[in-house]
Amino acid sequence: MNRVSILEEKGSFRLMACDGRFAVVEARAGQVFGLPDDARVAATAPPTVPTASPPSPAGPARTRPAP
């Protein structure tokens, strides 16, 4: 059986390696959880910077109270 090594720990997250392959898991309450696929995409996606929309020429929007 191959040996699994923990390379780094930050909070409840662990970076693990085995035979040149890597994984990030979360260890909580005595259980180990893998990260969902979308977490990998979010980690590799470039950061987005929110842009402010220009002010409306009519001024701020007004809302009516609910009846």
C-alpha angles and dihedrals in degrees: 000000000000121000120244115213128201106222100179140003126203115173107309094340124099129193106212133187135195127168093344094310123114136206137178115217135172120229115202133158093355093307131103121222129191119224118254118252093252090060089064092051092049091050093054099038117101113254116263122223116211113231124212116236116234116261117267115253088229092058128242119345116259124211129202120234116256114263 
